[in-house]
C-alpha cells in the first residue's frame, strides 16, 4: 500500500474509531439510562416497538449501498458523469419507494391492535402507533443521509463521513439522557430521535457537496439504463438487509410474543454485549471497503486480495481475544452495567458470543464481495440461514427457553461462515490454505495504521 492509501486508511480508521466509541457509548449507555428511569416492562415494550421501523430500511432496495460502491469505482476512473447518473437514479428511486412504503406502514400501524398483539401493558394502541410513526420518520431521514454520504465516500472522505454520522448519534444520546431526566416516556424519546436525524441529514448533505462538487440533486440525469445496472447488486444488498433484519430484529419480536417483554430485555442486553466486538471490527471492515472499491475500479486485483486478507486477519485475532475476555469478564460487566437488574447466565452469554463472533468472521471474509457489488450469492446464503435460524428459534424456544433461541442463532451464523468462504475463494481466485494463513498471520499492518492514526 502506498502512502496515499495509508493516509486515507488512517483518517478512515480514526473516523471509524470515533464512530464505534460513540456507538458503544450509545448501545451501553442507553441501557442503564432506560432501566434507571423506566421499569423493565416499559423498556421491553420500547425494544419491541423500536424493532419494527428498522424494516423500512428495506425500502431502499439496496440502492444506497450499491450506489456508494458504484459511484466510488466510477470516480476512481474519473467518470464523474457516470457517477452523477448513478447518484440521481438512486436518489429518485429510493426517495419515491421509501415514502410509499412509509405511508403504507403508517396506515397499518394506526389500524392495528398493537397492544394486544405484543402484550403491551404500559402503552396503548394510540401511544404505540405515534411512537412508531416518529421512528419511521427517523428512518426516512437516515435513508436520505446514506444517499448524501455517497459524495463523501467517493471522494475518499469516508473518515469524515464516519465522524459526522457519529456526531449525530452522540447528540442523540445526550438529548435522550436529558429527555429521560425530564421524565420523558417513549413518545418523548422518539421525538428526539426523529429531530436529530433530520438535522444530521442536512449537515452530511452540505459536506458531501463541498467535497464532491459534481454531486447534485435532481432528475435530469436519472435513467432506466443506469437503474438496470444498479438493480442486480442492489437486490443483493436488499437481501442482506432483509436477512440482517430477520437475524437482529426477528428474535426480539418472536421472543416478545412467546416469552414476553422481560425475556426480551435479558436477551437483547446480553446480545448487545456479545455483538459489541462486531461494532469494533467495523473499524477495519468499513474502512477497507472504500479502498477495495477504488482498487477494483482501477483493476488492481492484487491490492483487492491483500486488503481483503487484512480484514480476515483482524477479525480472526479479535475473535480469539473477545471470546476469552467475554467468557471471563462478561457476567461481571453485565452486573455492573445494568446495576444487577439483568441476569447474565454464562451458557446464554456464551451462545450469544459464538453467534456474534461468527457474524464478524463472515463479514470479514466477504469484505471484497461487499465493496465490489458482488453480493448476490452471500445475500442468498445469509437470507436462507437467517430465516431458517428464526424458524428453528420459534420451534425450540417453547421447549428449551431462551438458551434454545440463542443456540439456533449461533448455528445459523456458523453455517454462513463456511458458505461465504467458498464464494470469496472463487471471486479472488484464492485457495483455502491461503485464507487460513491470512487468518493466522497477526494483523500487524492494521495495527500499524491504527497506531499511526492515534
GUFI-624398 format. One record per residue (C-alpha): residue in three letters; x, y, z. Coordinates in steps of 0.02 Angstrom, whole numbers, plus 50000, padded with zeros to 5 digits. Layout:
BEGIN
ALAXYZ/...
This chain:
BEGIN
UNK500005000050000/UNK500665017249954/UNK500685032050073/UNK499115039749996/UNK498105024250035/UNK498875022950209/UNK498415041150242/UNK496615038350190/UNK496555022450294/UNK497235031450447/UNK495935045250430/UNK494605032250396/UNK495105021850546/UNK495115037450653/UNK493345041450598/UNK492805023450623/UNK493625022850795/UNK492675038350848/UNK491085031250771/UNK491235014650861/UNK491635023051028/UNK490045033151007/UNK489075017650954/UNK489675008151106/UNK489265023051218/UNK487535023551141/UNK487245004751150/UNK487895002851326/UNK487405019951392/UNK485575018951344/UNK485275002551437/UNK485635009151614/UNK484795025651568/UNK483185017351515/UNK483215004951659/UNK483525019051784/UNK482065029651727/UNK480895015951662/UNK480444999051733/UNK480974983251642/UNK479244980751566/UNK479184998051485/UNK480964995851421/UNK480484979151344/UNK478984987251259/UNK480125000851188/UNK481294987551119/UNK479844978651035/UNK479204994750954/UNK480945000350901/UNK481194983850810/UNK479834987450681/UNK480445003550595/UNK482094995150553/UNK481154985950416/UNK480865002450325/UNK482705002050278/UNK482224987850161/UNK481265000650057/UNK482875007549980/UNK483014990349898/UNK484894990549924/UNK485155005149805/UNK486065015949933/UNK487445003249962/UNK487584998049780/UNK487665016349728/UNK489025020249856/UNK490205007349784/UNK489705010349602/UNK489985029149617/UNK491645026349708/UNK492255014749570/UNK491705027149435/UNK492525042149520/UNK494145032049536/UNK494085030749344/UNK493715049649329/UNK491965045849265/UNK491015059349361/UNK489645059949229/UNK489275041549258/UNK489395044449446/UNK488075058249436/UNK486925046949335/UNK487075033349467/UNK486785045649609/UNK485225053849538/UNK484485037449479/UNK484695030249654/UNK484055045849743/UNK482455046949640/UNK482075028449656/UNK482455026849841/UNK481515042649890/UNK479925037649800/UNK479935019749862/UNK480345023950044/UNK478965037250053/UNK477705025049980/UNK478175011050099/UNK478175022850249/UNK476425028750204/UNK475755011050196/UNK476595006350360/UNK475875021650447/UNK474125017150389/UNK474324999350451/UNK475065004550619/UNK473625016050663/UNK472365002450622/UNK473234987750707/UNK472894982450889/UNK474734983350935/UNK474484982351123/UNK473574965751117/UNK474684958350982/UNK476284961051081/UNK475674960351261/UNK475944979051291/UNK475324984651461/UNK476175001651482/UNK475695008851312/UNK474015009951225/UNK473725006351040/UNK473725025051004/UNK475325028251101/UNK476215014051014/UNK475645019950842/UNK476275037850869/UNK477965031550933/UNK478145020350782/UNK477655034650664/UNK479055045550735/UNK480315031450722/UNK479805028950541/UNK480165047350508/UNK481875045050586/UNK482245030550469/UNK481685040850318/UNK482965054250359/UNK484265040850394/UNK483995033950219/UNK484245051350144/UNK485845053450246/UNK486515037250174/UNK486215043249996/UNK487025060250027/UNK488555051850103/UNK488965044449932/UNK489805061049893/UNK490975059050041/UNK491425040850013/UNK491795042949828/UNK492985057449868/UNK493975046549989/UNK493215056050135/UNK492465040750218/UNK493325045850379/UNK492375062350382/UNK490785052750342/UNK491065042150498/UNK491385057450606/UNK489785066050550/UNK488715050450574/UNK489455047650746/UNK489155065650798/UNK487315063650754/UNK487205048250863/UNK488155056751005/UNK486955071551003/UNK485505059151009/UNK486245050851163/UNK486475067351255/UNK484715073451213/UNK483925056751257/UNK484775057251427/UNK484085074651453/UNK482345069251399/UNK482355054351518/UNK482935065251661/UNK481485076951621/UNK480285062151635/UNK480055057651451/UNK479205041551403/UNK479355032751233/UNK478475046951141/UNK479745059951200/UNK481225048851158/UNK480515045550983/UNK480365064450953/UNK482215066450996/UNK482725052650876/UNK481735059950730/UNK482305078050759/UNK484165074250774/UNK484155063050620/UNK483375077050516/UNK484745089350565/UNK486085076150537/UNK485505073550358/UNK485665092150318/UNK487435092750387/UNK488015077550287/UNK487225084350127/UNK488175100850143/UNK489865092450171/UNK489555079750031/UNK489265093549903/UNK490805102849964/UNK491955087849934/UNK491065081749776/UNK490525097249678/UNK489855086149538/UNK488515079549657/UNK486815087549627/UNK485035082649671/UNK483805081549529/UNK483035070149399/UNK483875075949238/UNK485245062749242/UNK484205048449311/UNK483985034649182/UNK483205017449162/UNK484825010549093/UNK485775015649249/UNK484365008649356/UNK484544991849267/UNK486424992049300/UNK486174995549484/UNK484724983449508/UNK485694966849522/UNK486924972449659/UNK485514982149742/UNK484484966249755/UNK485994958249837/UNK486094972049966/UNK484224971850000/UNK484364953250025/UNK485734956350152/UNK484674969850235/UNK483164958250246/UNK484234944250315/UNK485024955950442/UNK483324962250497/UNK482734944350517/UNK484294939850614/UNK484354955150727/UNK482564961050749/UNK481644944850713/UNK482154936050875/UNK481604951250976/UNK479854950550901/UNK479684931550913/UNK480344930851091/UNK479194945151138/UNK477694935351076/UNK478244918951158/UNK479124923951320/UNK478594942051346/UNK479484958951367/UNK480534953851518/UNK481384939751423/UNK481674951651278/UNK482574963751394/UNK483764949951453/UNK484084942951279/UNK484334959951196/UNK485504966151332/UNK486644950851329/UNK486654950251140/UNK487144968551137/UNK488674964451241/UNK489064948951136/UNK488984959050975/UNK489974973851040/UNK491544966350962/UNK490664966450792/UNK490474985250807/UNK492314986750845/UNK492774975850696/UNK491904988350583/UNK493444999150615/UNK494324988150488/UNK492904982350375/UNK492064999050343/UNK493745007450311/UNK494424993950195/UNK492864992850085/UNK493015010150003/UNK494855006749967/UNK494414989949891/UNK493114998649781/UNK494435011249725/UNK495694997349689/UNK494404987049595/UNK493905002249492/UNK495735003549440/UNK495794984749404/UNK497104981549540/UNK496524964149592/UNK498114960349688/UNK497794975149803/UNK495974969649822/UNK496564952449879/UNK497824959650002/UNK496564971650078/UNK495294957650099/UNK496624947150188/UNK496904961450309/UNK495074960850358/UNK495174942050388/UNK496734943750495/UNK495964957250602/UNK494344947650629/UNK495184931150672/UNK496314938150806/UNK494974949350877/UNK493794934450888/UNK495014924250992/UNK495334938551112/UNK493494943151127/UNK492904925451164/UNK494124923151307/UNK493794940551377/UNK491894939651372/UNK491794922251446/UNK492884927551592/UNK492274945251624/UNK490584945651536/UNK489444941651685/UNK490314954551794/UNK490184967651657/UNK488314964451638/UNK488034965251826/UNK488954981951838/UNK488204988751677/UNK486394985151723/UNK486594988151910/UNK486134970051941/UNK484434971351856/UNK484834959951709/UNK485484942151744/UNK486924935151639/UNK486874915951635/UNK488544910151568/UNK487774897451449/UNK486644910251368/UNK488044922951356/UNK489224910051280/UNK487984905251144/UNK487674923451101/UNK489544926951095/UNK489824912450974/UNK488444919250863/UNK489144936850867/UNK490924931450827/UNK490324920550684/UNK489434935650611/UNK491034945650622/UNK492054932050535/UNK490934930250383/UNK490814949050365/UNK492714949650362/UNK492864935950232/UNK491564944550122/UNK492354961950129/UNK492894961749946/UNK491214954849889/UNK490314969249976/UNK491474982649908/UNK491374977149726/UNK489484974349719/UNK489724955349702/UNK488504951749841/UNK487024941849774/UNK487694924749822/UNK488074929650002/UNK486374938150013/UNK485544921649967/UNK486634912050089/UNK486304924050233/UNK484444925550195/UNK484144906850195/UNK485194904650351/UNK484344918950446/UNK482594913150401/UNK483004895250447/UNK483774900750611/UNK482244911150656/UNK481074896850612/UNK482064884850721/UNK482084897950859/UNK480184898850856/UNK480084879950870/UNK481364876951007/UNK481024891951119/UNK479414884751195/UNK480374868751237/UNK482114874951283/UNK481794893051325/UNK482974907351291/UNK484524896151280/UNK483734886451137/UNK483424902851046/UNK485244908151064/UNK485874891051005/UNK484794891750848/UNK485504908750801/UNK487314903450834/UNK487184888150722/UNK486424898550582/UNK487864911050587/UNK489194897450588/UNK488434889850432/UNK488574906750344/UNK490444907450382/UNK490784891050292/UNK489754895450138/UNK490434913150118/UNK492224906750123/UNK491874896849965/UNK491174911949872/UNK492644922949920/UNK493914909849864/UNK493094909249692/UNK492994928149671/UNK494794931649724/UNK495494915949642/UNK496214911549811/UNK496464894349889/UNK495774889150058/UNK497514887150131/UNK497914905050081/UNK496374911350175/UNK496834901050328/UNK498614907750327/UNK497924925350310/UNK496854922350465/UNK498324915550567/UNK499514929550523/UNK499464943550654/UNK498624959250585/UNK500184969850600/UNK499754981250453/UNK498064985750526/UNK498814988450698/UNK500204999250624/UNK498935010450538/UNK497915011350698/UNK499455016350798/UNK500005029750674/UNK498235036350665/UNK498085038150853/
